Amino acid sequence: MIGYVYLNKDAIIKEQKDALMKSISGQLASQLVKQTEALTGNMDSMFSEKIKPEMTLQHNNQLKAFPKQTGPAIPMR
């Protein structure tokens, strides 16, 4: 048994490394999926509750800044 492990140590190390990398990548992928879902879920409510009213208010203020009556573009003599 010891001779088998010694002769195949490189292959055993590679298999263990590959298994560890797959495990780590799977855990990272699942964490990223959870974080992405949490962020996108919050973005909808953040847009509708905070950003959209601010945009509407800013847009209305821009409309109020336009003159209500305009004169001729070229003065008439």
N, C-alpha and C positions, 0 to 999 in steps of 0.2 A: 504494500500500500504506500509506504513512504517513497519507494522508488518510482511508483506511478505518479505521485504528486510532484516529485522532483523533476521528472522528465517532462511532465505536462504542465509545469507551473505557468508558463507563458499563456497557454490556451485557457487555463483556469482563471488566471488574472484577467484576461480579456473578456471572458464570459461574465465574470463578476462585475467588471467595469461597465459592460454593456447593459447588464441588468440594473445596475445602480443608475445609469444615465436615463434609461427608460422610465424608471420609477420617479426620478426627480423631474423629468420633463412632463410626465403625466400630472404630477402634483402642481407644477407651475402652470400648466395649461388650465387645470380646473380652477386654480386661484384667479387667473386672468379672466376666465369666463364669468366667475362670480363678481369680480370687480367691475367688469364691463357692463353686466346686467344691472348692477347697483347704480352705476353712473348714468346709463341711458334712461333708467327708470326715473331717476331724480331730475334729469335734464328736462323732461316733458313738463313736470310740475314747476320747475324753476322758470322755464320759459313762459308758461301760461300765468304764473302768479307774480313774477317779478319783471321779467324783461319786456313782455308784450305790453303791459300797462305803461311802462316807461317810454316805449317806442310810440305808443298812441298819444301820450301826453306831448312828447317832443314833436310829433307830426302835427298835432293840433296847434301847438305854439307856432310852428312854421307857417301854417295856414293863416293864423291871426296876423302874422307879420306882413302879409301881402296887402297892398293898398286896396281899399274897397272901390274907389273910383279912380279912374286913370284919365289923364288929359291926353291931348294929341301928342304923338311922338315928335312931330316937327312943329315948332311954333309957327302959327299962321300970321302973316303981316297984313 
